[in-house]
């Protein structure tokens, strides 16, 4: 275990980048034992005003406009990479070569080839910690359901999951990197990557996908006149560009356990700002969870067969993962949000870097490759009219 200060930097100060900045600030206040001193070194973004604002807002020492500034920075040991997917590989490989521990946002890369190359780069530096940001694994209710599947519910028969958002519903939402890249890089990669990871996190690996279908309803978008980040709207120019990827994706899957899965993903779902949910049916019971009400879940723990079988509502509390010591008010009925999960994730990553045994480790880069392997198979299924694709 190291007691030396750990210097932290974040590349990308948009929506998710700010969540990483805030997560590192929160991490030392969470759980036990104490972390080594954390030095909040730098925030980097291509837009200087955005970088400056995030650095000042979250108490980082300096800001910059190019990620290469961090390669020779002696006061930086840990870096989060939170930029457009197609930029991940170059940045992560360079940071690893410079001796930095790296946490990269999902999806790991713009292509399976790039993702595999990133794993090879990490393997060449076994002394460094690396990981990919599947933050929803840190949902206390989801982690509790995973434990129930393992300990009580038995063999899963059916997983039904959806991730519906409305950030791209309006044609007035400006063009960004999220709408470029070809089939499978849209809603499927952006938000479906989280759903796919959660499905395998709870149910184990998939063996095949089939019946995939994509739809793109907003065919073109205007470029913004100013700087935007996240899903923000902006004043639009007269220049319009075609949307290259999927607004909606659906598919079915088979799991190694024998379970089947049905998946629905949309970025144009009216009334669903950020709706990730799933139902799980198993041998001895069932469970369901909806991020619209994140701090509760429903479970049938044992089928009685007497006409009284039904779901029991459970409020996430200190008996469940991440709640005790992870929230200022760590008892049932005090909800939490996505921002809290970034604190859990940052804490876990810093523990790995410091050599502290505590929270489950962050998802490995190999998990990011696995996620992209499924995304690639779904894309091939859609392009082949829904054909069944085996996962190797």
N, C-alpha and C positions, 0 to 999 in steps of 0.2 A: 504494500500500500504506500502510495506517495503522499507526502504532506506538502510538497512544493506547490506554489500557486499555479493555477491553470488559466491560461489566457484564452479567451473566447472571441471569435469573430463570426459574423453572419454575412454571407454574400447574397444579396437580393433583399430589398426592403419593401417589397409589396405586401400583399395581404398575408400570405403564409410566412414570409420573411419576418414580419413584425411579430407573428406568433412565436417564432423561434427566438427572437430577441427577448420577448417577454418571458418565455419559458426558462431561459437561462437565468434571468433575474430572479425568478421564483424558486428555482431548483434548490438553492441552499436552505430555504425555509421548510423544505419537505422531508419527512421521514428521518431515520437515523441510520448510521451514525453521522456526525457532521462531515461535510465535504471539506477538502482542502480549500484555502482561499481562492475565490474566483475573481479573475481580472477581466473586466469587460472592455476589451481592447478596441474593436473596430466594427463598423458597419459599412459595407461596400454596395453601391448600386450605380448602374450606368447613369442614372439621373442624380445629379449632385444634390438638388433640393430635397429629393426623397431620402437620400442617404443621410443628409444633415438632420432632417426632421426625426428620423428613426433613432439616430445616435443620441440626439438630445433628449428625446422622449423617454428612452429606455436606459439612459445613463451610461452609454458607451463612450470611451475616451476620445475617439476620433472617427472620422468618416472619410471615405474615398470613392473614386469612380471606376476603378479597375481592380479586378480580383488579383491580378498579378502582384499588386502591392503587398499582398499578404505572404507571398512565398518566402521572402527573406526576413519577415517580421519575427524577431526573436521573442517577442512578448505574446505570440499567438501559437497555441498548441492544438486547439480545437476549432474546427470550422464547420458551420452549416452551409450547405449549398442549396439555395432556394431560388432558382432562376428557371428560365424556359428549358423544357426537357432536352432539346437538341444541344444545349450548352453543357449538360452535365458531364459528359465523358471527358472532354478536354480539361475542365476545371478540376474534377476529382483526381484524374491521373496526375496532373501537375502538383496538386496539394499533397498527394501521397508521396510523390517523388521528393517533395520538399520537407517530408517528415512530419506532416500534420495528420492528426486524427480527423476523420471526415464523416459527417452525418449528411446524407443526400436525401432530398425530398423525393417522393414517389411521383409518377413512375420513374424507375431508376434511370432510364435513358429513352431516347427517341426510337431506338431499335433494339432488337434482341442481340444483334452483333455487338453494338456498343456496350450493352449491359454486360455481356460475357467478357469483353475486354476490360471493363472496370473491375470485375471480380479477379481477373488475372493480375491486374495492377495491385490490388489489395493483397493477393496471395504473395506477391513479391516483397511485401513489407509486413511480415507476420508480427512485428513489434508494434504495429499501429492498429488502432481500433477504427473500424468503419461500420456503417450501418445505413439503413434506408428507413425513411420516416412513415411507416404505417401506424400512424398515431392512434387510430381507432381501436387497435388492440388494447389500448390502455383504458377503454371504457370499463368502469367497474362492473356494470351490469353484464356486459359481454364476457368479461373474464369470469364472472360468476357462472354464467351459463355454460361456458367451456368446462368448468370444473364439474358442473352437474352432469354434463354429457359423459364425462370420464367416470364419475363416481356412482351415478344413480340412474340416469335416463336410459342407458344401454344403447344398442345399435340404432343409429339414425336411419330413418327410411326416406325422409324428404326434407330438403332445405329449400325454402322459397324466399328469395331476397330481392330487394329493390333499392335503388338509389335514385331518387327523383329530385331534381333541382329546377329552378326557373331562371337562372342567371343569363341564359341565352335565349329566353322566350321572345324578347323584343328584337325586331330587326334594327332598332335604334341603338342597341348595344354595339360599341365599335369593334372593328376588326382587331384581333390580337393574335399572338402566336398560338393560342388555344384552338384557333379555327383553321390552322394550317397543318399539313403533314400527311394527308391521305387517309383512307379508310382505317378505322380502328384507333386512330390517334385523337379522336374527339371525346365524346361523352364516355366511351368505353375506357379509354386510358386515363382520362382526367379524374372521373369519379368512380367508374366501374372498377378501377384498380383497387380501390379500398374495399368494395363489396367482394371481389374475388378473393382478396387476402383474408377478409373476415370469414368467408365460407370455408376456406381451407384451414384457417386458424381454429375453427370450432369443429369441423367435420372431417378433417384430414384431406389428403390429396385427391384431386380429380384425376380420372383416367382418360376421359374423352369429353368432347363437347360436340353439340350438333344443333341443327335448327336455328342457326344464328341469322339475324336479320338486322340491317341498318336502315335508317331513314334520315335524310337531311331536309328539313322543312324551310329553314332560312338559307337561301341559296347564295346570298352575297351580303357583305357588310361594308359600311363606310369606314375609312380611316379617321381617327380622331385628330383634331387640330392641336390638342395639347397632350400632355403626359397622362396616361392612365395606368392603373395597376389593379390587380384583382379582377373583380367583375364590375367595376365602376363604369357608369355612363359618362359621357363627355360631349362637348360640342363637336359636331361632325363636319368633315370636309366634304367636298363634292367627289372625291376619289373613292370608288368602290372596288372591292376585290372579291373573287369567288370564295365561298366557304369550301374547304377541301375534305372535311371529315364529318363524322356522324353526330347528329343531334340526339338520336335515339338508337339504342342497341338492346337486343334481347337474345337469349340463347338458353339451351338446356345442357345439363352435364350429368355424367356418372362419376361417382366417387369410388375409390378403392375399397371402401367399406361395404359397397353395395347400394348406398344411398343414391337417390337422384336429386338433381337440383334444377330449379327454374329461376331465371335471372332477368330483371328488367331495369334498364338504366336510361335516364333521360335528363337533358339539360334544358328542356323547354316545357316543363310540367307546371302549368299554372297553379298557384297556391301552395307550391312545395318549395320553400326557400332552400332547405337542406335536409331532405327526408331520407335518411338511411334506416332501413328496417328489415327484419327477417322473422320468419316463422320456422320452427324446427320441430319435426315430428319424429318420435323415437319409440323404441320397443316398450319402455315402461312409462312413458309420459311425453311431455312436450314443453316447449318454451317459446316465448316470443318477446321481441324488444323493438322499440321504435325511438329513434333519436329525437323525435318531437317531444318525447317525455323521457329524457336520457337517464334520469336517476331512479327509474323503476323498471321492473320487468315482470312478466307473468310466467307461471310455471305450473305444470301438472307433474308432481313428483312420483306418484304411484297410482296406476289405474286400478280402481276398485271394482268396476263392473256392476255397481249397485244403483245406477241411475243418478248418482251424485258426482260423477266425474266432471271436473271443470277447472278453470284456471284460478290460481291464487295470485293476487297482486303482491309483489315484494318491493319494498322501498330499499334501495341500495344504502347500506350502512356499514359500520365498522367490522361486521362479520364478513364483508366482501372485499375483494382485492382493491387496493389503492385508496380506500376511503380513510381508514385510520391513519392519521398523521399526514395524509395527503391533502386534506381540506382544513381550513381554519375552524370550521364548525363540522366536525367529522362524526355526525350521527344521522340516522334516517330522517328524511323529510327536508334536508338541506341540499338543494340540487347543486349540480355542477354543469359546466359547459365545456365546449371544445377547447377553449383556452387553457383550462386546467390540465387537459391531456398533454399539451405541449410542455407544461411544467413537469409532469410525470416522465415524459420522454427525455427531456433534457437532463433530469436527475439521473435516470437510468444510464444515459450515455456518459455523463461525467463520472458516475460510479465505475463504469467499465474502464475509463481512462485512468482513474485513480487506483484501481485494483481493489475496490470495495465490494464485498458480497452483500447485495441488497435486493433491488428490484430485478425482475426478469430483464435480460438484455434487450437492446433494441433489435429489430429485425435485421438479419445479416444481408449483405449485398446479394448473396445467393437467393434469398427470399425475393429480392427485387427481380432477379432473373427468372425465378419460378413464376412470378406474377405476369411478367411480360411473355413468358412461354404460353400461358393460358390466353392472354390477350391476342397473341399471334395466331393461336389455334382458332379462336373465335372469329378473327378477321378472315382467316382462310375458309372457314365454314360459311361465312356470309358471302364471300366472293364466289363460292362454289354452290350457291343456292341452298345453303343449309346443310351441306354434307357433313357426315360424322368425321371428326378429326381426332385421332389418337394423340395423347400427350405422352411424349417419350421421357 
